Amino acid sequence: MCRNIKTLFNFDPPVTDDEVQAASLQFVRKITGFNKPSKSNEAAFLAAVDEVAGISKRLLRSLETTAPPKNREEEAAKAKLRAAQRFGI
């Protein structure tokens, strides 16, 4: 999975539309290999981002869990610690 795409399920506060859109953009960039599409591919690229975002929102709304919601700040701190350990930062 692309390292820039973050887990969005089961957080408090819940995921925002902007976060879903950003993850969708990263996904479409990854599978197309385009950071920025050419003019001739731009419409298809943006349509794909919107479709992936819509499907992702529906998926996130439909998922259920009995686990307590994760705290964003705690998860970010854990990720920073893992990165420091992995890359020696």
Backbone as a printed PyTorch tensor [residue, N CA C, xyz], in Angstrom:
tensor([[[  0.8450,  -1.1780,   0.0000],
         [  0.0000,   0.0000,   0.0000],
         [  0.8900,   1.2390,   0.0000]],

        [[  0.4090,   2.2580,  -0.5980],
         [  1.1340,   3.5270,  -0.6500],
         [  1.3170,   4.0680,   0.7640]],

        [[  2.5120,   4.4690,   1.1010],
         [  2.7880,   4.9480,   2.4570],
         [  2.0370,   6.2250,   2.7960]],

        [[  1.6420,   6.9900,   1.7930],
         [  0.9430,   8.2510,   2.0470],
         [ -0.5380,   8.0610,   2.3300]],

        [[ -1.0520,   6.8800,   2.0890],
         [ -2.4620,   6.6290,   2.3570],
         [ -2.5820,   6.1280,   3.7880]],

        [[ -3.3010,   6.8580,   4.6010],
         [ -3.4290,   6.5510,   6.0210],
         [ -4.7470,   5.8340,   6.2960]],

        [[ -4.7480,   5.0450,   7.3680],
         [ -5.9770,   4.4060,   7.8200],
         [ -6.9630,   5.4880,   8.2330]],

        [[ -8.2020,   5.3540,   7.7970],
         [ -9.2210,   6.3680,   8.0730],
         [-10.3770,   5.8580,   8.9200]],

        [[-10.3990,   4.5710,   9.1970],
         [-11.5280,   3.9780,   9.9070],
         [-11.3300,   4.0000,  11.4160]],

        [[-12.3940,   4.2650,  12.1360],
         [-12.4930,   4.1580,  13.5850],
         [-11.6220,   5.1740,  14.3210]],

        [[-11.7630,   6.4220,  13.9540],
         [-11.0610,   7.5000,  14.6440],
         [-12.0610,   8.4410,  15.2940]],

        [[-11.6240,   9.0600,  16.3590],
         [-12.4160,  10.0890,  17.0130],
         [-11.5870,  11.3610,  17.0330]],

        [[-11.9870,  12.4170,  16.3700],
         [-13.2230,  12.5820,  15.6040],
         [-13.1690,  11.7920,  14.2910]],

        [[-14.3430,  11.4960,  13.7300],
         [-14.4120,  10.7140,  12.5000],
         [-13.6820,  11.3830,  11.3340]],

        [[-13.4060,  10.5810,  10.3420],
         [-12.7180,  11.0510,   9.1440],
         [-13.5010,  12.1900,   8.4810]],

        [[-12.7680,  13.1210,   7.8880],
         [-13.4100,  14.2300,   7.1800],
         [-13.4340,  13.9400,   5.6830]],

        [[-14.2780,  14.6660,   4.9660],
         [-14.3190,  14.5190,   3.5070],
         [-12.9770,  14.8720,   2.8880]],

        [[-12.2920,  15.8630,   3.4400],
         [-10.9790,  16.2580,   2.9080],
         [ -9.9570,  15.1320,   3.0550]],

        [[-10.0030,  14.4180,   4.1700],
         [ -9.0730,  13.3050,   4.3720],
         [ -9.3470,  12.1700,   3.3930]],

        [[-10.6180,  11.8860,   3.1500],
         [-10.9790,  10.8490,   2.1890],
         [-10.5430,  11.2730,   0.7840]],

        [[-10.7580,  12.5300,   0.4550],
         [-10.3620,  13.0410,  -0.8690],
         [ -8.8430,  12.9460,  -1.0470]],

        [[ -8.0840,  13.3080,  -0.0150],
         [ -6.6220,  13.2540,  -0.0890],
         [ -6.1350,  11.8160,  -0.2630]],

        [[ -6.7280,  10.8770,   0.4630],
         [ -6.3430,   9.4740,   0.3220],
         [ -6.7040,   8.9560,  -1.0640]],

        [[ -7.8490,   9.3780,  -1.5800],
         [ -8.2750,   8.9600,  -2.9150],
         [ -7.3270,   9.4940,  -3.9830]],

        [[ -6.9140,  10.7380,  -3.8270],
         [ -5.9540,  11.3290,  -4.7570],
         [ -4.6460,  10.5460,  -4.7350]],

        [[ -4.1500,  10.1850,  -3.5500],
         [ -2.9090,   9.4220,  -3.4460],
         [ -3.0600,   8.0540,  -4.1060]],

        [[ -4.2100,   7.4120,  -3.9060],
         [ -4.4540,   6.1050,  -4.5120],
         [ -4.4320,   6.1970,  -6.0320]],

        [[ -5.1440,   7.1660,  -6.5810],
         [ -5.1930,   7.3110,  -8.0420],
         [ -3.8120,   7.6790,  -8.5890]],

        [[ -3.0770,   8.5260,  -7.8860],
         [ -1.7040,   8.8410,  -8.2990],
         [ -0.8520,   7.5830,  -8.3410]],

        [[ -0.9950,   6.7420,  -7.3210],
         [ -0.1930,   5.5270,  -7.2300],
         [ -0.4910,   4.5790,  -8.3850]],

        [[ -1.7620,   4.3280,  -8.6460],
         [ -2.0750,   3.3300,  -9.6680],
         [ -1.8650,   3.8430, -11.0860]],

        [[ -1.9170,   5.1650, -11.2830],
         [ -1.6890,   5.6950, -12.6290],
         [ -0.2250,   6.0250, -12.8730]],

        [[  0.5170,   6.2880, -11.8100],
         [  1.8950,   6.7240, -11.9690],
         [  2.0100,   8.2030, -12.2780]],

        [[  0.8930,   8.9150, -12.2240],
         [  0.8860,  10.3590, -12.4900],
         [  0.8670,  11.1240, -11.1790]],

        [[  1.7500,  12.0840, -11.0370],
         [  1.6320,  13.0180,  -9.9270],
         [  0.6330,  14.0990, -10.3250]],

        [[  0.7470,  14.5220, -11.5670],
         [ -0.1950,  15.4690, -12.1570],
         [ -0.4300,  14.9950, -13.5890]],

        [[ -1.6630,  14.6700, -13.9410],
         [ -1.9300,  14.1440, -15.2830],
         [ -1.7980,  15.2180, -16.3590]],

        [[ -1.6020,  14.7600, -17.5720],
         [ -1.5890,  15.6820, -18.7080],
         [ -2.9930,  16.2440, -18.9050]],

        [[ -3.0910,  17.3040, -19.6920],
         [ -4.4120,  17.9080, -19.9670],
         [ -5.3670,  16.8910, -20.5730]],

        [[ -4.8490,  16.0230, -21.4400],
         [ -5.7250,  15.0500, -22.0920],
         [ -6.2320,  13.9790, -21.1320]],

        [[ -5.5280,  13.7540, -20.0230],
         [ -5.9370,  12.7500, -19.0430],
         [ -6.5640,  13.3480, -17.7810]],

        [[ -6.5720,  14.6600, -17.6880],
         [ -7.0020,  15.3150, -16.4550],
         [ -8.4450,  14.9930, -16.0680]],

        [[ -9.3540,  15.0100, -17.0210],
         [-10.7680,  14.7570, -16.7130],
         [-10.9610,  13.3380, -16.1860]],

        [[-10.3490,  12.3720, -16.8290],
         [-10.4670,  10.9780, -16.3810],
         [ -9.8290,  10.7930, -15.0070]],

        [[ -8.6910,  11.4350, -14.7940],
         [ -7.9780,  11.3550, -13.5220],
         [ -8.8430,  11.9160, -12.3890]],

        [[ -9.3950,  13.1040, -12.5760],
         [-10.2170,  13.7400, -11.5440],
         [-11.5200,  12.9790, -11.3060]],

        [[-12.0820,  12.4220, -12.3700],
         [-13.2960,  11.6150, -12.2150],
         [-12.9910,  10.3650, -11.3850]],

        [[-11.8310,   9.7640, -11.6110],
         [-11.4430,   8.5840, -10.8390],
         [-11.2570,   8.9340,  -9.3720]],

        [[-10.6340,  10.0690,  -9.0990],
         [-10.4470,  10.5030,  -7.7080],
         [-11.8100,  10.6690,  -7.0340]],

        [[-12.7450,  11.2990,  -7.7000],
         [-14.0810,  11.5000,  -7.1280],
         [-14.8130,  10.1740,  -6.8990]],

        [[-14.6840,   9.2410,  -7.8470],
         [-15.3390,   7.9400,  -7.6890],
         [-14.7360,   7.1480,  -6.5440]],

        [[-13.4180,   7.1420,  -6.4370],
         [-12.7550,   6.4330,  -5.3440],
         [-13.1510,   7.0620,  -4.0050]],

        [[-13.2310,   8.3790,  -3.9510],
         [-13.6370,   9.0600,  -2.7130],
         [-15.0560,   8.6700,  -2.3260]],

        [[-15.9550,   8.6370,  -3.2830],
         [-17.3400,   8.2610,  -2.9970],
         [-17.4570,   6.8340,  -2.4860]],

        [[-16.7720,   5.9280,  -3.1370],
         [-16.7910,   4.5270,  -2.7110],
         [-16.1640,   4.3910,  -1.3260]],

        [[-15.0880,   5.1150,  -1.0850],
         [-14.4190,   5.0570,   0.2150],
         [-15.3150,   5.5690,   1.3240]],

        [[-16.0290,   6.6530,   1.0790],
         [-16.9470,   7.1920,   2.0870],
         [-18.0390,   6.1850,   2.4090]],

        [[-18.6000,   5.5570,   1.3710],
         [-19.6450,   4.5560,   1.5970],
         [-19.0950,   3.3770,   2.3980]],

        [[-17.8920,   2.9430,   2.0600],
         [-17.2730,   1.8370,   2.7860],
         [-17.0710,   2.1960,   4.2560]],

        [[-16.4900,   3.3490,   4.5230],
         [-16.2160,   3.7520,   5.9000],
         [-17.4930,   3.8870,   6.7210]],

        [[-18.5720,   4.3680,   6.0920],
         [-19.8560,   4.4930,   6.7950],
         [-20.4710,   3.1220,   7.1000]],

        [[-20.2020,   2.1440,   6.2620],
         [-20.8380,   0.8390,   6.4250],
         [-20.0830,  -0.0970,   7.3640]],

        [[-18.8210,   0.1920,   7.6510],
         [-18.0380,  -0.6810,   8.5210],
         [-18.4790,  -0.5580,   9.9640]],

        [[-18.3690,  -1.6590,  10.6970],
         [-18.7250,  -1.6870,  12.1050],
         [-17.5670,  -2.2740,  12.8960]],

        [[-17.4400,  -1.8600,  14.1410],
         [-16.4230,  -2.4160,  15.0310],
         [-16.8800,  -2.2790,  16.4680]],

        [[-16.3630,  -3.1720,  17.3060],
         [-16.6190,  -3.0630,  18.7400],
         [-15.4250,  -2.4220,  19.4480]],

        [[-14.3510,  -2.1910,  18.7080],
         [-13.1640,  -1.5620,  19.2840],
         [-13.4310,  -0.0870,  19.5610]],

        [[-12.8340,   0.4440,  20.5970],
         [-13.0120,   1.8740,  20.8560],
         [-12.3180,   2.6960,  19.7790]],

        [[-12.8290,   3.8910,  19.4920],
         [-12.1900,   4.7380,  18.4800],
         [-10.7490,   5.0790,  18.8660]],

        [[ -9.8990,   5.1680,  17.8440],
         [ -8.4970,   5.5290,  18.0650],
         [ -8.3750,   7.0470,  18.1640]],

        [[ -7.4120,   7.4790,  18.9610],
         [ -7.1310,   8.8940,  19.1220],
         [ -6.1130,   9.3140,  18.0610]],

        [[ -6.4140,  10.3550,  17.3160],
         [ -5.5360,  10.7870,  16.2200],
         [ -4.1450,  11.1780,  16.7000]],

        [[ -4.0810,  11.9120,  17.8040],
         [ -2.7870,  12.3710,  18.3000],
         [ -1.9190,  11.2020,  18.7570]],

        [[ -2.5380,  10.2440,  19.4480],
         [ -1.7910,   9.0690,  19.9000],
         [ -1.2760,   8.2550,  18.7220]],

        [[ -2.1140,   8.0770,  17.7170],
         [ -1.7080,   7.3150,  16.5350],
         [ -0.5880,   8.0240,  15.7760]],

        [[ -0.6570,   9.3510,  15.6930],
         [  0.4020,  10.1240,  15.0270],
         [  1.7150,   9.9960,  15.7890]],

        [[  1.6420,  10.0240,  17.1280],
         [  2.8570,   9.8760,  17.9370],
         [  3.4740,   8.4960,  17.7460]],

        [[  2.6290,   7.4640,  17.6830],
         [  3.1300,   6.1040,  17.4470],
         [  3.8040,   6.0080,  16.0770]],

        [[  3.2040,   6.6270,  15.0720],
         [  3.7770,   6.5930,  13.7250],
         [  5.1200,   7.3020,  13.6870]],

        [[  5.2370,   8.4210,  14.3810],
         [  6.5160,   9.1410,  14.4350],
         [  7.5870,   8.3000,  15.1150]],

        [[  7.2160,   7.6130,  16.1750],
         [  8.1570,   6.7500,  16.8810],
         [  8.6140,   5.6040,  15.9780]],

        [[  7.6650,   4.9760,  15.2560],
         [  8.0310,   3.8970,  14.3300],
         [  8.9660,   4.4050,  13.2500]],

        [[  8.6990,   5.5880,  12.7230],
         [  9.5580,   6.1630,  11.6790],
         [ 10.9460,   6.4510,  12.2270]],

        [[ 11.0090,   6.9600,  13.4340],
         [ 12.3060,   7.2520,  14.0490],
         [ 13.1090,   5.9720,  14.2420]],

        [[ 12.4320,   4.9200,  14.6770],
         [ 13.1100,   3.6420,  14.8650],
         [ 13.5320,   3.0440,  13.5280]],

        [[ 12.6820,   3.1710,  12.5530],
         [ 12.9680,   2.5720,  11.2430],
         [ 14.0580,   3.3070,  10.4890]],

        [[ 14.0120,   4.6250,  10.5260],
         [ 14.9360,   5.4250,   9.7240],
         [ 16.0320,   6.0780,  10.5390]],

        [[ 16.0380,   5.8640,  11.8550],
         [ 17.0710,   6.4220,  12.7060],
         [ 17.0530,   7.9430,  12.7730]],

        [[ 15.8570,   8.4860,  12.7750],
         [ 15.7010,   9.9460,  12.8080],
         [ 15.7920,  10.4370,  14.2300]]])
